[in-house]
Amino acid sequence: MTPTPHQITTSFNRLIPRLEERFAGPVSENPQAWSVFMRRLEEHFPPLFNLYYRLYASRYDFFYHLEDLLVTLAKMWLARAVDLQALDETRELNPTWYQSNQMLGGVCYVDLFAGDIGGLRQKVPYFKELGLTYLHLMPLFRAPDGENDGGYAVSSYREVNPTLGTMSELADLARRVPRP
């Protein structure tokens, strides 16, 4: 099932006032961030709606969950650090930034390579010496208790595995790794 352009436009036009009403305070506190969010949402809403519609249109609560998704996106954008919003904007201007020959990635098991995030932070000079511009950490997030697949069955993308560190430590580490 594919939505019509009219369905996409109508849905967008009905949801936006509800978002603006819900975020009236944060919008007035940071109108520039809201303006950027709205510009990006307007640009990306049609493909987002199309995918969501194809998956969930037959559900009676489709629009409830669609609105909930937009609320979550708005909350996360308004709470996003200013330096990360600026990085998003830079990357938006160069959408193939990750395909550059200047990019060099690395992958490591946090516990085996450095013990924890604090140990990784001490390795940042080494990563810079290698020329790494991004680092994929495995397994990193909280996994279900009991029997699991070694940490790859994530139970929360908002919580680092406590034996490895905290989200605050992860954010600090991410700011230390060089960005192209």
LINJO-V844247 format. One record per backbone hydrogen bond with DSSP energy under -1.0 kcal/mol. CO is the residue of the C=O (numbers start at 1). NH is the residue of the N-H. Records with the same first field share a line. If there is no record, write none. Layout:
# LINJO-V844247
CO: NH  NH
This chain:
# LINJO-V844247
4: 8
5: 9
6: 10
7: 11
8: 12
9: 13
10: 14
11: 15
12: 16
15: 19
16: 20
17: 21
18: 22
19: 23
21: 24
23: 27
24: 28
25: 29
26: 30
30: 34
31: 35
32: 36
33: 37
34: 38
35: 39
36: 40
37: 41
38: 42
39: 43
40: 44
41: 45
44: 48
45: 49
46: 50
47: 51
48: 52
49: 53
50: 54
51: 55
52: 56
53: 57
56: 59
59: 62
61: 65
62: 66
63: 67
64: 68
65: 69
66: 70
67: 71
68: 72
69: 73
70: 74
71: 75
72: 76
73: 77
74: 78
75: 79
81: 85
82: 86
83: 87
84: 88
85: 89
86: 90
87: 91
88: 92
89: 93
94: 97
96: 99
97: 100
100: 103
104: 133  134
106: 136
108: 138
109: 113
110: 114
114: 116
116: 120
117: 121
118: 122
120: 123
121: 124
123: 127
124: 128
125: 129
126: 130
127: 132
134: 106
136: 108
138: 110
140: 161
142: 155  156
152: 154
153: 144
159: 142
161: 164  165
164: 117
166: 170
167: 171
168: 172
169: 173
170: 174
171: 175
173: 176  177
